[in-house]
Amino acid sequence: MTPRLVLLRLGEKQFALSLENVWHILLAPRLFPLALIRPGFKGVFLHQGDVLPLLDLPGLLSVPGSGEGCPYVMVCGSEFGPFGFPVDQILQIVECRLGTLGECEPESDRFSAEKSFVYNGNTYPLLDLGALLATLPR
């Protein structure tokens, strides 16, 4: 199988994510906020009978223009278990061979991607969700 990336938009920024990490793309489910939820999460949601945490990815990435009311949630797997995160728009799913991988310019954000994917003249920081999850307090 050819490796593919999903290109997505969070607020005013665009990112790439390996499709092998993505289990499902959902219309935004009902969110249940929890008073004592760990920092970095917005609450929990139900998916196929399971309660999954919703990662506050826009907040963790300091993405302007993204907040409540994202129309989609991506459900992903990780070494920490399944989770979801809100997405404003799914732009496209592309084969990796159609673009090039490169290094990202360092940003002052709490988290910045190390690699980027260049496709059709646009540069998409490549999200490493495992590395991001590992930075969250336990």
Backbone bond lengths (Angstrom), bond angles and torsions (degrees), N, CA, C in turn:
res aa  C-N    CA-C-N  psi(-1)  N-CA   C-N-CA  omega(-1)  CA-C   N-CA-C  phi
1 M - - - 1.450 - - 1.531 109.08 -
2 T 1.292 116.16 135.95 1.459 122.08 -179.38 1.522 110.25 -75.06
3 P 1.346 118.10 129.37 1.472 119.62 177.44 1.531 110.60 -61.30
4 R 1.328 115.10 137.48 1.468 120.29 -179.16 1.521 110.08 -131.22
5 L 1.319 114.42 158.11 1.461 122.69 177.12 1.515 109.11 -123.71
6 V 1.323 115.90 145.79 1.459 120.32 170.88 1.529 106.34 -99.95
7 L 1.323 115.64 128.56 1.460 122.05 176.54 1.517 106.82 -96.34
8 L 1.328 116.48 128.66 1.459 120.02 -173.85 1.520 110.82 -138.62
9 R 1.327 114.38 162.26 1.462 120.82 178.29 1.511 109.38 -119.40
10 L 1.335 114.67 130.84 1.465 123.43 170.95 1.520 105.89 -118.90
11 G 1.311 117.24 111.25 1.461 119.83 -178.40 1.510 110.48 58.09
12 E 1.333 116.05 -123.98 1.463 121.31 -177.33 1.528 112.93 -93.77
13 K 1.331 118.23 3.22 1.466 120.92 -177.19 1.524 111.03 -115.30
14 Q 1.329 114.39 152.02 1.454 121.24 177.28 1.524 109.06 -115.34
15 F 1.340 115.56 144.89 1.460 122.08 -177.03 1.524 109.59 -138.38
16 A 1.331 115.28 165.51 1.463 122.44 172.20 1.525 107.86 -120.46
17 L 1.325 115.72 148.25 1.460 122.18 179.52 1.521 107.89 -143.48
18 S 1.330 116.39 135.16 1.456 120.32 177.98 1.526 109.80 -60.48
19 L 1.308 116.18 130.32 1.464 120.78 -178.18 1.528 111.46 -68.15
20 E 1.336 118.10 -20.05 1.464 119.70 179.20 1.527 111.54 -66.15
21 N 1.327 117.90 -20.70 1.466 121.72 177.53 1.527 112.73 -83.90
22 V 1.331 117.04 -16.97 1.467 121.68 -172.32 1.524 110.18 -92.47
23 W 1.337 115.55 124.32 1.465 120.78 177.65 1.519 111.34 -93.29
24 H 1.331 116.11 -44.54 1.466 121.31 -177.27 1.522 109.58 -149.74
25 I 1.328 115.38 154.06 1.465 121.99 169.20 1.523 105.48 -120.03
26 L 1.336 115.91 119.78 1.465 121.98 -173.68 1.518 111.63 -115.13
27 L 1.325 115.57 152.29 1.460 118.17 161.85 1.514 105.63 -66.11
28 A 1.312 117.28 142.61 1.469 121.23 -172.44 1.526 111.61 -50.45
29 P 1.330 117.01 119.22 1.464 120.48 177.54 1.525 110.36 -79.87
30 R 1.319 115.52 170.51 1.467 120.28 176.11 1.526 108.99 -66.95
31 L 1.314 115.59 131.98 1.459 122.03 -179.14 1.520 109.63 -99.65
32 F 1.324 115.58 134.92 1.456 121.83 176.19 1.522 107.87 -110.49
33 P 1.349 117.70 103.89 1.463 119.44 178.48 1.524 110.02 -69.92
34 L 1.301 116.64 146.09 1.458 122.08 177.81 1.523 108.58 -121.67
35 A 1.318 116.14 135.15 1.467 120.57 -175.99 1.526 112.39 -63.83
36 L 1.308 118.12 -35.53 1.465 120.82 -174.22 1.527 113.08 -107.82
37 I 1.318 116.97 25.97 1.468 119.58 -178.75 1.526 109.87 -70.69
38 R 1.304 115.65 148.22 1.467 121.20 -178.66 1.528 111.05 -64.18
39 P 1.330 116.66 150.59 1.468 119.87 175.20 1.530 110.18 -58.16
40 G 1.315 116.00 143.18 1.456 120.97 -178.93 1.515 113.31 98.89
41 F 1.336 116.77 -7.18 1.459 121.07 179.02 1.521 109.74 -122.21
42 K 1.355 115.77 150.23 1.467 121.15 -178.73 1.522 112.70 -97.93
43 G 1.309 117.60 -22.05 1.454 122.57 -175.86 1.516 108.89 156.30
44 V 1.335 115.67 -156.31 1.460 120.96 179.02 1.523 109.09 -129.82
45 F 1.332 115.43 160.66 1.460 121.23 176.39 1.523 108.25 -142.71
46 L 1.319 115.53 161.22 1.462 121.46 179.57 1.518 109.54 -96.32
47 H 1.339 115.00 134.79 1.466 120.19 176.01 1.524 108.35 -145.03
48 Q 1.320 116.07 116.62 1.462 123.27 179.35 1.525 112.09 50.16
49 G 1.331 115.77 43.05 1.452 122.05 176.78 1.518 115.00 82.84
50 D 1.324 117.70 -1.03 1.466 121.28 178.82 1.525 110.31 -107.18
51 V 1.327 115.96 147.81 1.463 122.21 174.60 1.527 106.90 -95.35
52 L 1.338 115.98 118.58 1.461 121.08 -177.36 1.521 110.56 -118.39
53 P 1.340 117.05 145.00 1.466 119.63 175.68 1.527 110.69 -76.22
54 L 1.334 115.52 146.89 1.463 121.71 175.85 1.524 108.02 -105.48
55 L 1.312 115.60 111.58 1.457 122.90 -179.91 1.525 109.43 -72.21
56 D 1.318 116.82 135.80 1.469 121.35 176.39 1.526 108.69 -85.03
57 L 1.329 116.48 65.59 1.457 120.93 -176.47 1.527 112.62 -60.71
58 P 1.339 119.67 -44.20 1.471 118.06 177.49 1.529 112.49 -58.44
59 G 1.323 117.27 -40.01 1.462 120.69 178.67 1.517 112.37 -67.85
60 L 1.340 116.62 -41.85 1.464 120.72 -179.79 1.523 111.97 -65.91
61 L 1.331 115.96 -32.21 1.461 120.35 -179.66 1.527 112.36 -91.18
62 S 1.337 117.25 0.39 1.475 122.28 -177.82 1.525 111.23 52.92
63 V 1.331 115.70 49.15 1.459 121.23 -177.57 1.522 109.78 -86.88
64 P 1.332 117.81 118.13 1.461 119.73 177.44 1.530 111.13 -70.64
65 G 1.316 115.68 146.49 1.456 121.09 174.97 1.505 115.27 80.69
66 S 1.320 118.54 6.30 1.457 120.91 178.09 1.513 108.29 -120.64
67 G 1.278 115.54 134.92 1.453 118.60 -179.37 1.502 110.26 -163.56
68 E 1.310 115.50 -134.79 1.459 120.41 -178.95 1.526 109.86 -67.07
69 G 1.295 114.90 152.62 1.454 120.15 172.40 1.513 115.82 85.15
70 C 1.326 119.20 20.46 1.462 120.43 174.89 1.529 107.77 -63.76
71 P 1.330 117.95 135.37 1.462 119.80 -173.88 1.527 115.50 -76.32
72 Y 1.333 118.14 -14.77 1.466 120.62 -176.92 1.523 111.20 -128.63
73 V 1.325 114.44 156.98 1.462 122.20 170.54 1.523 106.68 -131.15
74 M 1.323 115.48 130.07 1.462 120.43 174.33 1.519 107.59 -96.09
75 V 1.321 116.44 128.31 1.462 121.94 176.23 1.524 106.88 -98.85
76 C 1.323 114.95 124.12 1.465 121.30 -175.58 1.520 110.28 -127.07
77 G 1.313 114.79 158.91 1.451 120.83 173.74 1.516 109.82 -106.28
78 S 1.310 115.28 152.19 1.462 120.68 177.42 1.519 108.26 -152.53
79 E 1.328 116.37 173.21 1.462 120.12 176.69 1.520 111.22 -64.54
80 F 1.344 117.37 -16.96 1.462 122.44 179.05 1.528 111.89 -92.11
81 G 1.333 117.21 -3.69 1.452 121.76 -178.09 1.517 111.37 111.10
82 P 1.333 117.26 175.43 1.461 120.43 -179.10 1.526 111.86 -73.71
83 F 1.328 115.87 152.04 1.461 122.75 178.25 1.525 107.61 -159.15
84 G 1.307 115.98 169.72 1.457 120.74 175.70 1.511 110.42 -126.61
85 F 1.322 115.55 164.44 1.459 120.39 171.49 1.523 108.89 -148.50
86 P 1.350 116.85 147.83 1.459 120.79 -176.94 1.526 111.74 -74.73
87 V 1.329 115.27 146.97 1.462 122.60 179.38 1.525 108.18 -136.40
88 D 1.330 116.19 135.78 1.461 120.18 177.63 1.522 112.31 -77.33
89 Q 1.340 116.77 -38.71 1.463 119.07 -176.65 1.523 110.14 -156.77
90 I 1.333 115.88 138.44 1.459 122.01 170.30 1.525 105.26 -93.48
91 L 1.323 117.03 114.77 1.457 120.51 -175.07 1.524 112.01 -82.34
92 Q 1.342 115.65 -48.50 1.452 119.12 -174.80 1.523 109.25 -173.91
93 I 1.319 116.08 156.50 1.460 121.78 169.98 1.523 106.05 -113.39
94 V 1.345 116.32 124.77 1.463 120.54 -174.33 1.525 110.69 -130.13
95 E 1.314 115.42 152.55 1.458 121.14 174.02 1.525 108.45 -75.83
96 C 1.313 116.12 138.28 1.475 120.94 -178.71 1.522 112.10 -57.35
97 R 1.331 117.57 -34.47 1.463 121.01 -176.57 1.528 112.89 -65.47
98 L 1.340 117.78 -15.55 1.464 121.33 -179.03 1.525 113.00 -83.97
99 G 1.325 116.79 -5.05 1.464 121.35 178.41 1.513 109.34 -134.52
100 T 1.320 115.76 -168.71 1.460 120.63 178.44 1.520 109.80 -130.54
101 L 1.337 115.17 147.34 1.460 120.95 175.39 1.520 108.68 -95.32
102 G 1.325 115.56 141.78 1.456 120.49 178.99 1.510 110.24 -147.30
103 E 1.305 115.47 -177.36 1.461 121.82 177.50 1.521 109.30 -87.20
104 C 1.329 116.20 149.10 1.468 121.62 177.11 1.516 109.60 -93.54
105 E 1.312 115.17 148.96 1.460 120.05 171.53 1.521 107.05 -73.54
106 P 1.344 118.74 133.78 1.465 119.90 179.45 1.525 111.43 -63.65
107 E 1.330 114.99 139.17 1.463 120.99 177.58 1.516 108.48 -114.92
108 S 1.314 115.25 167.46 1.464 119.38 -178.66 1.525 112.10 -87.41
109 D 1.336 117.41 1.87 1.467 120.56 -179.67 1.524 110.07 -65.50
110 R 1.336 114.70 163.29 1.465 120.62 176.50 1.527 110.13 -58.58
111 F 1.316 115.40 -38.22 1.458 120.90 178.97 1.516 108.14 -127.31
112 S 1.299 116.73 130.93 1.459 119.07 172.36 1.524 107.71 -133.91
113 A 1.308 115.49 143.24 1.456 120.84 -179.00 1.523 109.65 -69.93
114 E 1.319 116.03 145.76 1.461 120.61 177.30 1.519 111.55 -87.48
115 K 1.326 116.26 -29.34 1.465 120.73 -178.16 1.523 110.05 -119.55
116 S 1.324 114.61 158.77 1.457 120.13 176.91 1.527 108.63 -134.13
117 F 1.316 115.09 161.69 1.456 122.75 177.22 1.518 106.86 -119.67
118 V 1.322 116.61 124.03 1.465 121.35 179.48 1.520 107.49 -104.36
119 Y 1.340 115.10 123.77 1.458 121.43 -176.75 1.522 108.44 -143.24
120 N 1.317 116.79 127.57 1.473 122.46 -179.91 1.526 112.69 50.83
121 G 1.313 116.92 39.08 1.459 121.15 177.34 1.515 115.28 81.04
122 N 1.329 117.81 -1.43 1.470 121.58 178.45 1.524 109.58 -106.60
123 T 1.330 115.94 143.57 1.460 121.82 178.61 1.521 109.66 -105.99
124 Y 1.328 115.77 126.84 1.460 122.76 -179.10 1.527 108.54 -118.10
125 P 1.347 118.97 115.03 1.467 119.18 173.29 1.531 109.31 -57.47
126 L 1.320 116.56 135.19 1.460 122.28 -177.73 1.524 108.94 -90.30
127 L 1.331 115.96 114.06 1.462 121.29 -177.20 1.523 110.99 -72.24
128 D 1.314 115.84 133.28 1.461 122.70 172.72 1.528 106.23 -112.53
129 L 1.339 115.91 89.69 1.463 120.35 -174.49 1.524 112.09 -65.11
130 G 1.323 118.01 -34.15 1.461 120.39 178.15 1.521 111.43 -61.56
131 A 1.327 116.44 -44.11 1.469 120.54 178.61 1.524 110.61 -65.64
132 L 1.322 116.81 -38.97 1.464 120.54 179.37 1.525 110.94 -65.88
133 L 1.330 117.12 -45.30 1.467 120.63 179.15 1.525 111.30 -62.19
134 A 1.319 116.61 -35.46 1.465 120.35 -178.97 1.528 112.30 -66.49
135 T 1.336 117.88 -20.74 1.470 120.62 179.93 1.525 112.81 -83.41
136 L 1.333 117.32 -12.93 1.466 120.29 -176.51 1.524 110.86 -75.40
137 P 1.344 117.15 145.53 1.468 119.51 177.11 1.523 110.70 -64.98
138 R 1.318 115.75 146.00 1.476 120.17 179.82 1.493 110.82 -102.81
